[in-house]
Amino acid sequence: MFRGESMSAVLWPDRKRATVALLLFGVSFGYIEAAVVTYSGALYELVRQRFYPQHPPSDVFPLLT
């Protein structure tokens, strides 16, 4: 540590780097989660058509027996 420099000034680059890393992780994880939800909805539509053809597509998750 340099003379006259506070501890928070030394830690600032580390905090900035951690904040950017967490932000990138959050955005990428949100993208992956959205993709999983989209694809599982498409797969569920096939199951709904097979087991419950009388239910409309807007019916949210009827119970499978």
N, CA, C and O atoms as CSV, one atom per row, in Angstrom:
chain,resi,resn,atom,element,x,y,z
A,1,MET,N,N,0.852,-1.157,0.000
A,1,MET,CA,C,0.000,0.000,0.000
A,1,MET,C,C,0.907,1.231,0.000
A,1,MET,O,O,1.925,1.287,0.688
A,2,PHE,N,N,0.498,2.195,-0.788
A,2,PHE,CA,C,1.287,3.414,-0.893
A,2,PHE,C,C,0.985,4.359,0.260
A,2,PHE,O,O,-0.068,4.283,0.893
A,3,ARG,N,N,1.918,5.236,0.510
A,3,ARG,CA,C,1.774,6.202,1.589
A,3,ARG,C,C,0.629,7.170,1.275
A,3,ARG,O,O,0.564,7.724,0.178
A,4,GLY,N,N,-0.265,7.368,2.234
A,4,GLY,CA,C,-1.367,8.303,2.058
A,4,GLY,C,C,-2.562,7.708,1.321
A,4,GLY,O,O,-3.563,8.396,1.120
A,5,GLU,N,N,-2.476,6.464,0.922
A,5,GLU,CA,C,-3.570,5.832,0.189
A,5,GLU,C,C,-4.413,5.007,1.170
A,5,GLU,O,O,-3.883,4.229,1.963
A,6,SER,N,N,-5.712,5.192,1.100
A,6,SER,CA,C,-6.567,4.470,2.034
A,6,SER,C,C,-6.790,3.042,1.547
A,6,SER,O,O,-6.520,2.711,0.393
A,7,MET,N,N,-7.285,2.213,2.447
A,7,MET,CA,C,-7.527,0.803,2.125
A,7,MET,C,C,-8.638,0.656,1.087
A,7,MET,O,O,-8.578,-0.234,0.238
A,8,SER,N,N,-9.660,1.529,1.148
A,8,SER,CA,C,-10.758,1.423,0.194
A,8,SER,C,C,-10.295,1.758,-1.213
A,8,SER,O,O,-10.826,1.212,-2.180
A,9,ALA,N,N,-9.323,2.637,-1.347
A,9,ALA,CA,C,-8.796,2.960,-2.677
A,9,ALA,C,C,-8.037,1.776,-3.258
A,9,ALA,O,O,-8.015,1.587,-4.474
A,10,VAL,N,N,-7.424,0.988,-2.405
A,10,VAL,CA,C,-6.702,-0.186,-2.873
A,10,VAL,C,C,-7.680,-1.286,-3.284
A,10,VAL,O,O,-7.425,-2.001,-4.254
A,11,LEU,N,N,-8.780,-1.430,-2.572
A,11,LEU,CA,C,-9.752,-2.487,-2.853
A,11,LEU,C,C,-10.708,-2.139,-3.979
A,11,LEU,O,O,-11.415,-3.026,-4.457
A,12,TRP,N,N,-10.764,-0.898,-4.424
A,12,TRP,CA,C,-11.740,-0.492,-5.442
A,12,TRP,C,C,-11.651,-1.319,-6.723
A,12,TRP,O,O,-12.694,-1.764,-7.201
A,13,PRO,N,N,-10.467,-1.556,-7.317
A,13,PRO,CA,C,-10.426,-2.376,-8.540
A,13,PRO,C,C,-10.966,-3.791,-8.314
A,13,PRO,O,O,-11.599,-4.359,-9.204
A,14,ASP,N,N,-10.721,-4.366,-7.128
A,14,ASP,CA,C,-11.229,-5.703,-6.845
A,14,ASP,C,C,-12.753,-5.702,-6.763
A,14,ASP,O,O,-13.401,-6.621,-7.263
A,15,ARG,N,N,-13.323,-4.686,-6.140
A,15,ARG,CA,C,-14.785,-4.596,-6.038
A,15,ARG,C,C,-15.415,-4.361,-7.398
A,15,ARG,O,O,-16.457,-4.934,-7.714
A,16,LYS,N,N,-14.794,-3.531,-8.189
A,16,LYS,CA,C,-15.316,-3.266,-9.529
A,16,LYS,C,C,-15.290,-4.540,-10.378
A,16,LYS,O,O,-16.244,-4.844,-11.094
A,17,ARG,N,N,-14.204,-5.262,-10.284
A,17,ARG,CA,C,-14.070,-6.509,-11.043
A,17,ARG,C,C,-15.106,-7.540,-10.586
A,17,ARG,O,O,-15.708,-8.224,-11.412
A,18,ALA,N,N,-15.312,-7.649,-9.275
A,18,ALA,CA,C,-16.295,-8.597,-8.755
A,18,ALA,C,C,-17.710,-8.192,-9.167
A,18,ALA,O,O,-18.530,-9.054,-9.483
A,19,THR,N,N,-18.003,-6.896,-9.167
A,19,THR,CA,C,-19.323,-6.423,-9.571
A,19,THR,C,C,-19.588,-6.733,-11.040
A,19,THR,O,O,-20.674,-7.193,-11.392
A,20,VAL,N,N,-18.617,-6.487,-11.884
A,20,VAL,CA,C,-18.769,-6.792,-13.306
A,20,VAL,C,C,-18.937,-8.298,-13.521
A,20,VAL,O,O,-19.749,-8.724,-14.342
A,21,ALA,N,N,-18.176,-9.091,-12.788
A,21,ALA,CA,C,-18.285,-10.552,-12.921
A,21,ALA,C,C,-19.664,-11.035,-12.482
A,21,ALA,O,O,-20.260,-11.881,-13.148
A,22,LEU,N,N,-20.178,-10.511,-11.375
A,22,LEU,CA,C,-21.511,-10.906,-10.918
A,22,LEU,C,C,-22.590,-10.459,-11.884
A,22,LEU,O,O,-23.560,-11.184,-12.104
A,23,LEU,N,N,-22.440,-9.291,-12.458
A,23,LEU,CA,C,-23.409,-8.803,-13.435
A,23,LEU,C,C,-23.432,-9.692,-14.676
A,23,LEU,O,O,-24.502,-10.051,-15.166
A,24,LEU,N,N,-22.264,-10.042,-15.178
A,24,LEU,CA,C,-22.191,-10.937,-16.344
A,24,LEU,C,C,-22.754,-12.316,-16.026
A,24,LEU,O,O,-23.442,-12.910,-16.856
A,25,PHE,N,N,-22.471,-12.828,-14.840
A,25,PHE,CA,C,-23.014,-14.120,-14.445
A,25,PHE,C,C,-24.534,-14.062,-14.363
A,25,PHE,O,O,-25.209,-14.981,-14.828
A,26,GLY,N,N,-25.078,-13.014,-13.789
A,26,GLY,CA,C,-26.526,-12.881,-13.661
A,26,GLY,C,C,-27.225,-12.797,-15.006
A,26,GLY,O,O,-28.266,-13.422,-15.208
A,27,VAL,N,N,-26.659,-12.029,-15.927
A,27,VAL,CA,C,-27.258,-11.903,-17.257
A,27,VAL,C,C,-27.192,-13.227,-18.003
A,27,VAL,O,O,-28.171,-13.638,-18.625
A,28,SER,N,N,-26.055,-13.893,-17.946
A,28,SER,CA,C,-25.934,-15.168,-18.667
A,28,SER,C,C,-26.814,-16.243,-18.047
A,28,SER,O,O,-27.394,-17.049,-18.775
A,29,PHE,N,N,-26.930,-16.277,-16.733
A,29,PHE,CA,C,-27.788,-17.268,-16.092
A,29,PHE,C,C,-29.254,-16.996,-16.417
A,29,PHE,O,O,-30.028,-17.932,-16.613
A,30,GLY,N,N,-29.639,-15.729,-16.475
A,30,GLY,CA,C,-31.012,-15.384,-16.859
A,30,GLY,C,C,-31.316,-15.816,-18.278
A,30,GLY,O,O,-32.419,-16.288,-18.551
A,31,TYR,N,N,-30.368,-15.668,-19.186
A,31,TYR,CA,C,-30.552,-16.103,-20.568
A,31,TYR,C,C,-30.733,-17.619,-20.640
A,31,TYR,O,O,-31.604,-18.106,-21.360
A,32,ILE,N,N,-29.925,-18.355,-19.910
A,32,ILE,CA,C,-30.030,-19.814,-19.916
A,32,ILE,C,C,-31.368,-20.250,-19.313
A,32,ILE,O,O,-32.014,-21.163,-19.827
A,33,GLU,N,N,-31.776,-19.608,-18.238
A,33,GLU,CA,C,-33.052,-19.959,-17.612
A,33,GLU,C,C,-34.216,-19.685,-18.554
A,33,GLU,O,O,-35.154,-20.480,-18.618
A,34,ALA,N,N,-34.175,-18.582,-19.280
A,34,ALA,CA,C,-35.235,-18.273,-20.241
A,34,ALA,C,C,-35.278,-19.312,-21.353
A,34,ALA,O,O,-36.359,-19.699,-21.797
A,35,ALA,N,N,-34.123,-19.764,-21.804
A,35,ALA,CA,C,-34.083,-20.789,-22.841
A,35,ALA,C,C,-34.665,-22.105,-22.334
A,35,ALA,O,O,-35.391,-22.779,-23.065
A,36,VAL,N,N,-34.358,-22.479,-21.099
A,36,VAL,CA,C,-34.894,-23.722,-20.527
A,36,VAL,C,C,-36.412,-23.646,-20.404
A,36,VAL,O,O,-37.104,-24.620,-20.702
A,37,VAL,N,N,-36.931,-22.516,-19.976
A,37,VAL,CA,C,-38.374,-22.359,-19.839
A,37,VAL,C,C,-39.052,-22.439,-21.206
A,37,VAL,O,O,-40.109,-23.056,-21.341
A,38,THR,N,N,-38.455,-21.825,-22.206
A,38,THR,CA,C,-39.035,-21.841,-23.556
A,38,THR,C,C,-39.061,-23.262,-24.109
A,38,THR,O,O,-40.086,-23.707,-24.626
A,39,TYR,N,N,-37.950,-23.971,-24.005
A,39,TYR,CA,C,-37.890,-25.329,-24.547
A,39,TYR,C,C,-38.753,-26.309,-23.747
A,39,TYR,O,O,-39.348,-27.212,-24.335
A,40,SER,N,N,-38.833,-26.156,-22.442
A,40,SER,CA,C,-39.692,-27.054,-21.669
A,40,SER,C,C,-41.166,-26.786,-21.975
A,40,SER,O,O,-41.978,-27.710,-21.942
A,41,GLY,N,N,-41.518,-25.544,-22.271
A,41,GLY,CA,C,-42.890,-25.241,-22.692
A,41,GLY,C,C,-43.226,-25.901,-24.022
A,41,GLY,O,O,-44.336,-26.399,-24.210
A,42,ALA,N,N,-42.271,-25.905,-24.940
A,42,ALA,CA,C,-42.488,-26.559,-26.233
A,42,ALA,C,C,-42.630,-28.068,-26.067
A,42,ALA,O,O,-43.466,-28.686,-26.727
A,43,LEU,N,N,-41.823,-28.668,-25.191
A,43,LEU,CA,C,-41.942,-30.107,-24.937
A,43,LEU,C,C,-43.253,-30.439,-24.237
A,43,LEU,O,O,-43.876,-31.462,-24.521
A,44,TYR,N,N,-43.666,-29.570,-23.325
A,44,TYR,CA,C,-44.915,-29.807,-22.617
A,44,TYR,C,C,-46.108,-29.748,-23.570
A,44,TYR,O,O,-47.087,-30.470,-23.383
A,45,GLU,N,N,-46.033,-28.906,-24.571
A,45,GLU,CA,C,-47.130,-28.807,-25.539
A,45,GLU,C,C,-47.365,-30.145,-26.238
A,45,GLU,O,O,-48.510,-30.518,-26.490
A,46,LEU,N,N,-46.307,-30.857,-26.549
A,46,LEU,CA,C,-46.456,-32.183,-27.176
A,46,LEU,C,C,-47.135,-33.166,-26.220
A,46,LEU,O,O,-47.985,-33.952,-26.638
A,47,VAL,N,N,-46.768,-33.124,-24.960
A,47,VAL,CA,C,-47.378,-34.004,-23.964
A,47,VAL,C,C,-48.849,-33.654,-23.788
A,47,VAL,O,O,-49.695,-34.544,-23.701
A,48,ARG,N,N,-49.155,-32.364,-23.735
A,48,ARG,CA,C,-50.542,-31.924,-23.576
A,48,ARG,C,C,-51.394,-32.385,-24.759
A,48,ARG,O,O,-52.525,-32.828,-24.563
A,49,GLN,N,N,-50.875,-32.288,-25.971
A,49,GLN,CA,C,-51.631,-32.714,-27.143
A,49,GLN,C,C,-51.905,-34.214,-27.117
A,49,GLN,O,O,-52.952,-34.665,-27.582
A,50,ARG,N,N,-50.983,-34.973,-26.583
A,50,ARG,CA,C,-51.174,-36.423,-26.569
A,50,ARG,C,C,-52.148,-36.880,-25.485
A,50,ARG,O,O,-53.039,-37.685,-25.757
A,51,PHE,N,N,-51.990,-36.374,-24.253
A,51,PHE,CA,C,-52.792,-36.857,-23.137
A,51,PHE,C,C,-54.080,-36.062,-22.913
A,51,PHE,O,O,-55.053,-36.608,-22.393
A,52,TYR,N,N,-54.102,-34.806,-23.287
A,52,TYR,CA,C,-55.267,-33.951,-23.076
A,52,TYR,C,C,-55.603,-33.169,-24.341
A,52,TYR,O,O,-55.482,-31.944,-24.350
A,53,PRO,N,N,-56.020,-33.843,-25.402
A,53,PRO,CA,C,-56.313,-33.114,-26.644
A,53,PRO,C,C,-57.547,-32.217,-26.525
A,53,PRO,O,O,-57.692,-31.272,-27.300
A,54,GLN,N,N,-58.431,-32.494,-25.574
A,54,GLN,CA,C,-59.642,-31.697,-25.432
A,54,GLN,C,C,-59.384,-30.361,-24.718
A,54,GLN,O,O,-60.201,-29.446,-24.820
A,55,HIS,N,N,-58.274,-30.241,-24.007
A,55,HIS,CA,C,-57.962,-29.003,-23.294
A,55,HIS,C,C,-57.350,-27.983,-24.261
A,55,HIS,O,O,-56.556,-28.349,-25.128
A,56,PRO,N,N,-57.713,-26.720,-24.116
A,56,PRO,CA,C,-57.119,-25.691,-24.987
A,56,PRO,C,C,-55.652,-25.435,-24.616
A,56,PRO,O,O,-55.249,-25.705,-23.484
A,57,PRO,N,N,-54.866,-24.929,-25.539
A,57,PRO,CA,C,-53.446,-24.661,-25.248
A,57,PRO,C,C,-53.245,-23.636,-24.124
A,57,PRO,O,O,-52.184,-23.605,-23.501
A,58,SER,N,N,-54.252,-22.802,-23.864
A,58,SER,CA,C,-54.102,-21.802,-22.808
A,58,SER,C,C,-54.315,-22.383,-21.415
A,58,SER,O,O,-54.078,-21.700,-20.419
A,59,ASP,N,N,-54.764,-23.646,-21.333
A,59,ASP,CA,C,-54.948,-24.290,-20.032
A,59,ASP,C,C,-53.580,-24.535,-19.412
A,59,ASP,O,O,-52.721,-25.177,-20.017
A,60,VAL,N,N,-53.382,-24.023,-18.206
A,60,VAL,CA,C,-52.065,-24.091,-17.596
A,60,VAL,C,C,-51.890,-25.387,-16.822
A,60,VAL,O,O,-52.531,-25.589,-15.791
A,61,PHE,N,N,-51.042,-26.247,-17.303
A,61,PHE,CA,C,-50.589,-27.476,-16.648
A,61,PHE,C,C,-51.715,-28.311,-16.011
A,61,PHE,O,O,-51.829,-28.338,-14.786
A,62,PRO,N,N,-52.536,-28.983,-16.807
A,62,PRO,CA,C,-53.474,-29.933,-16.184
A,62,PRO,C,C,-52.690,-31.105,-15.620
A,62,PRO,O,O,-51.615,-31.444,-16.114
A,63,LEU,N,N,-53.230,-31.712,-14.593
A,63,LEU,CA,C,-52.517,-32.808,-13.947
A,63,LEU,C,C,-52.461,-34.031,-14.840
A,63,LEU,O,O,-53.475,-34.441,-15.404
A,64,LEU,N,N,-51.288,-34.610,-14.969
A,64,LEU,CA,C,-51.135,-35.856,-15.721
A,64,LEU,C,C,-51.372,-37.015,-14.773
A,64,LEU,O,O,-50.854,-37.029,-13.657
A,65,THR,N,N,-52.146,-37.976,-15.214
A,65,THR,CA,C,-52.411,-39.149,-14.358
A,65,THR,C,C,-51.646,-40.338,-14.887
A,65,THR,O,O,-51.726,-41.426,-14.317
